[in-house]
Amino acid sequence: MIRYSIRPEDPAAHLYAVALTVAAPRPEQAFYMPAWIPGSYMIRNFARHLSELTAVDGDGQNIPLRQLDKQTWALDTDDPPAQVTLEYLIYAWDRSVRAAHLDRQHGYFNGSSVFLAVDGREDDACEVDILPPEVRVEGTWRVATTLTTAGAGPWSFGPYRAENYEELIDHPVEMADFTPGYFKACGVPHHIVITGRHRVDMERLERDLQAICEHHIRFWGEPAPMPRYLFMTMATGDGYGGLEHRSSTSLMAKRDDLPRPGMIVPSAGYLNYLGLCSHEYFHTWNVKRLKPAAFLPYPLQQETYTELLWWFEGITSYYDDLGVLRAGCSTVEAYLEMLGQTITKVHRGKGRFRQTLPESSFNAWTKFYLQDENAPNAIVSYYAKGELFALLLDLAIRSRTEGRQSLDDLVRAAWERWQHSGMPERSVEALAAEVIDADLSDLFALGLRATKDLPLGDYLRRFGIELRWDTPLSLGMPGGKAALLRPGQINIGAVFEADPVGARIRVVLHDSPAHEAGLSAGDVIVALDDIQTTSSRIETQLADYQAGDTVQVHYFRYDELHETRVVVAAGETTTAALAVTDSAAARRWLGDQVTFSRETQTDTGQ
């Protein structure tokens, strides 16, 4: 048994005190801190937040330690004692779902960012004593986690246990005076905790999450694989994000996106939040249990490469908002608007012509998670394009089998085949050939081995959905709404952001007028044809020109003023919107139970 304890030692300084006790350590026993957290494919070097590491034996005598690399330490003795205890501090000021955070308002941590692993003993059972703060904090703190209790009461500080180190770090912990919620989904207890200031209609949230969770459990098949589940949300002014775990999820959301009392029609922000909840919950099956074989076990000290993130994130992204719709928490029109925004996001980037989905997956560590200003020209998101490839597969399977099968059948077949052994690389196409009664080889060649656009419009049309394209006034417009589409809009292929001096360029797309004129990301445009401009005015000013006109542009690059001429052109038709033309046909894809808005009831299929 490996024994840990953790205490919020100094919330004002954001410090946890951690102790680790090991019986019968081997000579020169090593200990290491993970370099990354499963689900977020970026080296985060959690050891950089560790300090004041010491080791003592059972009698309290110091034992020398030797650091082996940036994240590994070893006992510097050939004659280890019968028991050794390591003590150290962890600085916790990462307000995200990926690491640890501590102040007087709350404490949060993932085990991968606070608990050293005992090298060679990762399979040993673990116990952790979560201790209360001994200094003043705000409110009455309770503990929320899905770790199995080893004597701690409900919502209480005390001892918890895990079967091994991997399980220990897969149950995040929240300590705060939080707001709780509760429901059952297919007989499984589900808890909600919300930390931070908010005005949440908890009954509405419980009802909607219950519907979504029951939908997903029935999609994969009862019983659910976890005995309990916990949604942990930090309500913030501008946060967004989520991270999946085996029986819980950590979420950050804008407090304005949470459901308010009296809300009748769900806001776009609330639907976005429900989609995030749905996404992380779907991961309970698709990546936490069914996972790439390369992740068995997780090599937490270095990068772990796989070409399959397009499946685990793209498939999940396809079913997240779709699950919200099919659970009755959204309308077809709201769902199609969000889908249109995803199509727009993919088609706005030139990287879709330069990187395949397997390449995007494999290079997540160095490209997707470390994006710079050139990312839209160089990479494609395995989340967003993966979702569109999943959409194409679903529609094509339904079409080519005349409705007898769908992507659901392929996903559930993958679950049955690989939930215990891990999904082998480059295995999905062969599984599809085995279980789907249609030839999909052309689509796999297009979706996985080519960089051409997917024929979404053709397949959507077969299910009563029209895909419309147009040019945005601003590349910052998300798309999705047909009412916002206007023909012939001018843009110069640049994305702007605020700057005190003018309009700062955040992105320049390849082969655009801005690119041809020599403009670059970071340049600050201060005038168009000798008229001052700002980020809030520049696109309106450009809209006054006609395609082929030349605009004199004054801009700063670093601290030097430059001049260039931009030949404006009609922007590319990369903004997508979806409209229902035949609701009966749409139901053959979306499901008989889905809800259409009142405006759609007049279409030919209703």
C-alpha positions in Angstrom: 0.0 0.0 0.0 1.3 3.4 -1.0 0.1 6.1 1.4 -0.4 9.8 0.6 -1.7 12.8 2.4 -2.5 16.2 1.1 -3.4 19.4 2.9 -4.2 23.0 1.7 -1.1 24.2 3.6 -1.2 27.9 2.7 -4.1 28.9 0.5 -3.0 32.5 0.4 0.4 31.4 -1.1 -1.4 28.6 -3.2 0.6 25.8 -1.5 -0.5 22.2 -0.9 1.6 20.1 1.5 1.9 16.5 0.3 3.4 13.4 2.0 4.1 10.0 0.4 5.0 6.9 2.5 6.4 3.7 1.0 7.1 0.5 2.8 10.1 -1.6 1.7 11.6 0.7 -0.9 14.2 -0.9 -3.1 17.8 0.4 -3.2 17.9 3.8 -5.0 14.1 3.8 -5.2 13.0 6.4 -7.7 9.9 8.7 -7.6 8.6 10.8 -10.5 6.0 13.4 -11.3 4.0 12.9 -14.5 4.8 15.2 -17.4 1.2 15.3 -18.7 -2.3 14.5 -17.8 -4.4 11.9 -19.8 -6.9 13.7 -22.0 -4.7 16.7 -22.6 -1.9 15.9 -25.0 0.8 18.5 -24.0 3.9 18.2 -21.9 3.1 20.3 -18.8 6.0 19.5 -16.6 4.1 19.3 -13.4 7.3 18.8 -11.5 8.2 22.5 -12.0 5.7 23.3 -9.2 7.2 20.9 -6.7 9.6 22.4 -4.0 11.2 21.6 -0.6 11.3 17.8 -1.3 12.7 15.8 1.7 12.8 12.2 2.7 12.9 10.6 6.1 12.8 7.1 7.5 10.4 5.7 10.1 12.4 7.2 12.9 12.4 10.7 11.3 16.0 10.5 10.2 16.9 12.3 6.9 17.6 10.2 3.8 19.5 11.8 1.0 17.8 12.2 -2.4 19.4 12.6 -5.8 17.6 14.2 -8.7 17.9 12.2 -11.9 16.1 14.5 -14.4 13.5 17.3 -14.4 10.8 15.2 -12.8 12.5 12.2 -11.2 14.3 11.7 -7.8 15.9 8.7 -6.2 16.9 7.6 -2.7 20.7 8.2 -2.6 21.4 5.0 -0.7 22.1 1.3 -1.4 20.6 0.4 2.0 17.1 1.8 2.2 15.2 1.8 5.4 12.1 -0.3 6.0 9.9 2.7 5.4 10.5 6.1 3.7 8.3 9.2 3.7 8.7 12.0 1.2 7.3 15.4 2.0 7.1 18.4 -0.4 5.1 21.4 -1.4 3.1 22.0 -4.6 2.4 25.4 -5.9 -1.2 25.5 -7.2 -2.2 28.5 -9.2 -3.3 27.0 -12.5 -7.0 28.0 -12.8 -7.9 25.3 -15.3 -9.2 21.7 -15.4 -5.8 20.2 -16.1 -3.6 20.9 -12.9 -4.2 22.3 -9.5 -5.5 25.5 -8.0 -5.7 26.8 -4.4 -6.8 30.0 -2.7 -9.1 30.9 0.2 -12.2 30.4 -2.0 -11.6 26.8 -3.0 -9.0 24.0 -3.6 -8.9 21.8 -6.7 -6.3 19.2 -7.9 -5.7 16.5 -10.3 -3.6 13.7 -8.9 -1.1 13.9 -11.8 -0.1 17.4 -10.7 0.4 16.7 -7.0 1.2 13.1 -6.3 4.7 11.6 -7.0 4.6 8.1 -8.5 6.7 5.3 -7.0 8.7 3.9 -9.9 8.0 0.2 -10.4 5.1 0.2 -8.0 2.5 1.9 -10.0 0.2 -1.1 -9.6 0.3 -1.0 -5.8 -2.9 0.0 -4.1 -3.0 3.6 -2.9 -4.6 5.4 0.0 -4.8 9.2 0.3 -5.8 11.2 3.3 -7.4 14.5 2.2 -6.8 16.8 5.2 -8.7 20.0 5.9 -7.0 23.4 5.9 -5.8 24.6 9.3 -6.0 28.2 8.3 -8.9 30.5 7.6 -10.8 29.9 4.3 -14.1 31.3 3.0 -17.2 29.3 3.8 -17.4 25.7 5.1 -15.4 23.5 2.8 -16.5 20.1 1.8 -14.9 17.5 -0.5 -16.2 16.3 -3.9 -14.5 13.4 -5.6 -15.4 9.9 -6.9 -12.4 8.3 -5.2 -13.7 5.3 -3.1 -13.9 6.2 0.6 -11.6 4.4 3.0 -13.5 5.9 6.0 -14.3 9.4 4.9 -17.9 10.3 5.2 -20.0 11.8 2.3 -18.5 15.1 1.1 -16.0 14.9 3.9 -12.2 15.2 4.4 -10.6 11.9 5.4 -9.1 8.8 3.8 -9.8 7.5 0.3 -8.4 4.7 -1.7 -7.5 3.6 -5.3 -6.5 0.3 -6.8 -3.4 1.7 -8.3 -1.6 5.0 -9.2 -3.5 5.4 -12.5 -6.8 5.2 -10.7 -5.5 7.6 -8.0 -4.8 10.3 -10.5 -8.1 9.8 -12.4 -10.3 11.2 -9.7 -9.9 15.0 -9.4 -10.8 16.6 -6.1 -12.7 19.8 -5.4 -12.7 21.4 -1.9 -15.0 24.4 -1.4 -18.3 25.7 -0.1 -19.9 24.5 -3.3 -23.5 24.1 -4.5 -24.5 20.4 -4.8 -27.1 18.8 -7.1 -28.2 15.2 -7.6 -30.1 12.9 -10.0 -30.1 9.3 -11.0 -29.5 8.2 -14.6 -30.5 4.6 -15.4 -30.1 3.8 -11.7 -26.6 5.3 -11.4 -26.2 8.1 -8.8 -25.0 11.4 -10.4 -23.8 14.4 -8.4 -23.2 18.0 -9.5 -21.1 20.5 -7.7 -20.8 24.1 -8.7 -18.0 26.3 -7.3 -17.8 30.0 -7.7 -20.5 32.7 -7.6 -23.6 31.9 -9.6 -27.3 31.9 -9.8 -28.1 28.5 -11.2 -31.5 26.9 -11.7 -30.3 23.6 -10.2 -33.6 21.8 -10.9 -33.3 22.7 -14.6 -29.7 21.6 -14.7 -30.4 18.3 -13.0 -33.3 17.6 -15.4 -31.3 18.3 -18.5 -28.2 16.4 -17.4 -30.3 13.5 -16.4 -31.8 13.3 -19.9 -28.4 13.6 -21.6 -26.8 11.0 -19.4 -29.6 8.5 -19.8 -29.4 9.0 -23.6 -25.7 8.2 -23.6 -26.0 5.2 -21.3 -28.7 3.7 -23.5 -26.6 4.5 -26.6 -23.7 2.4 -25.3 -25.9 -0.2 -23.5 -26.9 -0.7 -19.9 -25.5 -1.0 -17.3 -23.3 2.0 -17.2 -19.6 1.1 -16.5 -19.2 3.4 -13.5 -21.0 3.0 -10.1 -21.4 6.8 -9.7 -20.6 10.0 -11.6 -19.7 13.6 -10.7 -20.0 16.8 -12.7 -17.7 19.4 -11.2 -18.1 23.0 -12.6 -16.1 26.1 -11.7 -18.3 29.1 -12.6 -16.1 32.0 -13.8 -16.4 35.2 -15.7 -14.9 34.0 -19.0 -13.7 30.4 -18.6 -14.4 27.4 -20.8 -13.0 23.9 -20.8 -13.5 20.3 -19.7 -11.5 17.2 -19.0 -12.8 13.7 -18.8 -12.2 11.1 -16.0 -13.3 7.6 -15.5 -16.3 8.5 -13.3 -16.3 12.3 -13.2 -15.5 15.4 -15.3 -14.0 18.8 -14.4 -15.5 21.7 -16.2 -15.1 25.5 -16.4 -17.9 27.6 -17.7 -19.0 31.2 -17.8 -21.5 31.8 -15.0 -23.7 33.5 -17.6 -23.8 30.3 -19.6 -25.4 28.4 -16.7 -29.2 28.1 -16.5 -30.8 31.0 -14.7 -34.1 30.7 -12.8 -37.0 31.5 -15.1 -35.1 30.7 -18.3 -37.6 29.1 -20.8 -35.7 28.9 -24.0 -32.1 27.7 -23.5 -29.5 30.3 -24.4 -26.8 29.6 -26.9 -24.3 29.7 -24.0 -26.3 27.1 -22.0 -26.5 24.8 -25.0 -22.7 25.2 -25.4 -22.3 24.2 -21.7 -24.6 21.2 -22.1 -22.6 20.2 -25.2 -19.5 20.3 -23.1 -21.1 18.2 -20.4 -22.3 15.7 -23.0 -18.8 15.6 -24.6 -17.0 14.7 -21.4 -19.7 12.2 -20.4 -19.5 10.4 -23.7 -15.7 10.1 -23.0 -16.6 7.8 -20.1 -16.8 5.1 -22.8 -14.9 6.6 -25.7 -11.3 7.2 -24.4 -11.5 6.4 -20.7 -12.3 2.7 -21.3 -12.2 2.2 -25.1 -8.8 3.9 -25.8 -5.8 3.7 -28.1 -3.7 0.6 -27.4 -0.8 3.0 -27.2 -2.3 4.3 -23.9 -2.2 0.9 -22.2 -0.7 1.8 -19.8 -0.2 5.6 -20.0 3.5 6.4 -20.2 3.2 9.5 -18.1 6.9 10.6 -18.3 6.9 11.4 -22.0 4.7 11.9 -25.0 2.6 9.0 -26.2 1.8 9.1 -29.9 -1.3 7.8 -31.7 -3.0 8.5 -35.0 -6.5 7.9 -33.5 -7.4 11.1 -31.7 -9.6 11.9 -34.7 -11.7 9.0 -33.5 -11.7 9.6 -29.8 -12.2 13.4 -30.0 -13.9 13.7 -33.4 -16.5 10.9 -32.8 -17.1 12.3 -29.3 -17.5 15.8 -30.7 -20.1 14.5 -33.2 -22.2 12.9 -30.6 -22.0 15.6 -28.0 -24.4 18.2 -29.4 -26.3 15.5 -31.2 -26.8 13.9 -27.8 -28.2 17.1 -26.4 -30.6 17.3 -29.3 -31.7 13.7 -29.0 -32.2 14.0 -25.3 -34.8 16.7 -25.9 -32.7 19.6 -24.5 -32.3 21.5 -27.8 -34.0 22.0 -31.1 -33.0 20.9 -34.6 -32.4 24.5 -35.6 -30.1 25.2 -32.6 -28.2 22.0 -33.3 -27.8 22.8 -37.0 -26.5 26.3 -36.1 -23.8 24.8 -34.0 -22.9 22.2 -36.7 -22.7 25.1 -39.2 -20.3 26.8 -37.0 -18.1 23.7 -36.9 -18.2 23.4 -40.7 -17.2 27.1 -40.9 -14.4 26.7 -38.4 -12.8 23.9 -40.5 -13.3 25.7 -43.9 -11.8 29.0 -42.6 -8.4 27.3 -42.2 -6.0 26.6 -45.0 -4.5 23.9 -42.8 -7.2 21.5 -43.9 -5.4 21.2 -47.3 -2.0 20.5 -45.6 -2.7 18.0 -42.8 -4.6 14.7 -42.7 -6.6 13.7 -39.6 -4.1 11.0 -38.6 -1.3 13.5 -38.9 -3.2 16.0 -36.8 -3.7 13.3 -34.2 -0.1 12.2 -34.2 1.2 15.8 -33.9 -1.2 16.9 -31.2 1.7 17.3 -28.8 3.7 19.8 -30.8 1.1 21.4 -33.2 -2.5 21.3 -32.0 -1.6 22.0 -28.3 1.1 24.5 -29.2 -0.6 26.6 -31.8 0.9 29.9 -33.0 -0.3 32.5 -35.4 0.4 30.3 -38.4 -1.7 27.4 -37.1 -4.8 28.1 -39.4 -2.5 27.8 -42.4 -0.7 24.7 -41.2 -2.9 22.3 -39.2 -6.5 21.0 -39.0 -8.3 20.2 -35.8 -8.8 16.5 -35.1 -11.8 17.7 -33.0 -13.6 19.8 -35.6 -12.7 17.9 -38.8 -13.0 14.6 -36.9 -16.5 15.6 -36.1 -17.2 16.4 -39.8 -15.8 13.1 -40.9 -18.0 11.3 -38.3 -21.0 13.2 -39.7 -20.0 12.1 -43.2 -19.6 8.5 -42.1 -23.0 8.5 -40.3 -24.9 10.0 -43.3 -23.2 7.7 -45.8 -23.8 4.6 -43.8 -27.5 5.5 -43.4 -27.7 6.3 -47.1 -25.8 3.3 -48.4 -27.6 0.8 -46.2 -31.0 2.4 -46.7 -31.3 3.2 -43.0 -30.5 -0.3 -41.7 -27.3 0.8 -40.1 -25.5 4.0 -38.9 -22.3 5.1 -37.3 -23.8 4.0 -34.1 -23.2 0.4 -35.1 -19.6 1.0 -35.9 -19.0 2.8 -32.6 -20.6 0.1 -30.6 -18.7 -2.6 -32.5 -15.4 -0.8 -31.6 -16.5 -0.8 -27.9 -17.3 -4.5 -27.9 -14.0 -5.4 -29.7 -11.5 -3.1 -27.9 -12.8 -1.8 -24.6 -10.4 -4.0 -22.7 -7.4 -4.5 -25.1 -7.2 -1.0 -26.6 -7.9 0.1 -30.2 -5.0 -0.8 -32.6 -3.6 1.9 -34.9 -5.2 2.0 -38.4 -7.9 -0.5 -37.4 -11.2 1.4 -37.9 -11.5 1.0 -41.6 -11.1 -2.8 -41.4 -13.7 -2.9 -38.6 -16.1 -0.9 -40.7 -15.6 -3.3 -43.6 -16.5 -6.2 -41.3 -19.6 -4.8 -39.6 -21.1 -2.3 -42.0 -23.1 -3.7 -45.0 -21.7 -1.1 -47.4 -18.3 -0.3 -49.0 -16.9 2.8 -47.3 -13.4 2.6 -48.6 -13.8 5.7 -50.7 -14.8 7.7 -47.7 -11.9 6.4 -45.5 -9.5 7.3 -48.3 -10.9 10.8 -48.5 -11.3 11.4 -44.8 -8.1 9.9 -43.5 -5.6 9.8 -46.3 -6.4 13.0 -48.3 -6.7 16.7 -47.6 -9.7 17.5 -49.8 -12.9 18.9 -48.5 -15.6 16.4 -47.5 -18.8 16.1 -49.6 -21.0 17.1 -46.8 -23.5 19.0 -48.9 -24.5 16.0 -51.0 -25.1 13.8 -48.1 -26.9 16.4 -46.0 -29.2 17.0 -48.9 -30.3 13.4 -48.8 -31.6 13.9 -45.3 -33.5 17.1 -45.9 -30.7 19.6 -44.9 -29.4 22.3 -47.2 -25.8 23.4 -46.8 -25.4 27.1 -47.8 -22.1 28.9 -48.3 -21.3 32.6 -48.4 -18.7 35.2 -47.6 -18.5 36.8 -44.1 -18.0 40.5 -43.5 -15.6 39.4 -40.8 -13.5 36.3 -40.4 -14.4 36.5 -36.7 -18.0 35.7 -37.5 -18.7 32.1 -36.4 -21.2 31.2 -39.1 -24.1 28.9 -38.6 -26.9 31.4 -39.3 -28.3 31.8 -42.8 -29.7 35.2 -41.9 -26.2 36.6 -41.5 -25.0 35.5 -44.9 -24.6 38.2 -47.5 -23.1 37.8 -51.0 -20.0 39.5 -52.2 -18.5 40.6 -48.9 -15.0 42.0 -49.0 -12.3 40.8 -46.6 -8.5 40.7 -47.0 -7.9 37.3 -45.4 -6.9 38.6 -42.0 -8.3 38.2 -38.5 -8.0 41.3 -36.3 -7.8 41.9 -32.6 -7.8 45.0 -30.4 -4.7 47.1 -30.0 -4.3 50.6 -28.4 -2.8 51.9 -31.6 -5.0 50.4 -34.3 -6.1 47.0 -35.6 -3.6 44.2 -34.7 -3.5 41.3 -37.1 -3.8 38.0 -35.3 -3.8 35.7 -38.4 -3.0 36.1 -42.1 -4.3 33.4 -44.3 -2.1 32.1 -47.1 -2.9 33.3 -50.6 -5.1 36.1 -49.3 -4.8 39.8 -50.3 -3.2 40.5 -46.9 -0.6 37.8 -47.6 0.1 39.1 -51.1 0.6 42.6 -49.7 3.2 41.3 -47.2 1.2 41.8 -44.1 1.9 39.5 -41.2 0.5 38.4 -37.8 1.5 41.0 -35.2 1.4 43.9 -37.6 -0.8 46.8 -36.4 -2.7 48.6 -39.1 -3.3 52.3 -38.2 -4.7 53.8 -41.4 -6.5 52.8 -44.6 -6.1 55.4 -47.4 -4.9 57.9 -44.8 -8.0 57.4 -42.6 -7.3 56.2 -39.1 -8.6 52.7 -38.3 -9.2 50.4 -35.3 -10.1 46.8 -34.8 -13.8 47.7 -34.4 -13.8 49.8 -37.6 -11.5 48.2 -40.1 -13.8 45.6 -41.5 -16.6 48.1 -42.0 -14.2 50.4 -43.7 -13.0 47.6 -46.0 -16.6 46.8 -46.9 -16.9 50.2 -48.7 -14.4 49.0 -51.4 -15.1 46.8 -54.4 -13.2 43.8 -55.5 -10.1 44.9 -57.4 -9.8 48.2 -55.6 -6.4 49.1 -54.1 -6.1 50.3 -50.6 -3.1 52.1 -49.1 -2.3 50.6 -45.7 -0.1 52.1 -43.1 1.0 49.7 -40.3 3.5 49.2 -37.6 5.7 46.1 -37.5 7.3 46.2 -34.1 8.2 49.9 -33.7 8.7 50.7 -37.4 6.0 52.3 -39.6 5.5 50.7 -43.0 3.3 51.2 -46.0 1.9 48.7 -48.4 -1.0 48.4 -50.9 -3.6 45.8 -50.7 -5.7 44.7 -53.7 -9.0 43.8 -52.1 -11.0 40.8 -53.3 -14.3 39.2 -52.5 -13.7 36.9 -49.5 -13.8 33.2 -49.9 -17.1 31.4 -49.4 -16.2 29.7 -46.2 -19.1 30.6 -44.0 -21.6 27.8 -43.6 -25.3 27.7 -42.6 -27.7 24.7 -42.5 -31.4 24.9 -43.2 -34.1 22.2 -43.0 -35.9 21.6 -46.3 -37.6 18.4 -45.5 -38.2 17.6 -41.8 -39.3 14.0 -42.4 -36.1 13.3 -44.2 -34.2 15.0 -41.4 -35.8 12.8 -38.8 -34.4 9.8 -40.6 -31.0 11.0 -39.5 -31.6 13.0 -36.3 -34.3 10.8 -34.8 -38.1 10.7 -34.6 -38.1 12.3 -31.1 -36.3 15.5 -32.0 -38.0 18.9 -31.8 -38.2 21.5 -34.6 -38.8 25.2 -33.9 -42.1 26.7 -34.9 -40.7 28.3 -38.1 -39.8 24.9 -39.5 -43.2 23.4 -39.2 -44.2 24.8 -42.7 -41.5 22.9 -44.6 -42.6 20.2 -47.1 -41.9 17.3 -44.9 -44.0 18.4 -41.8 
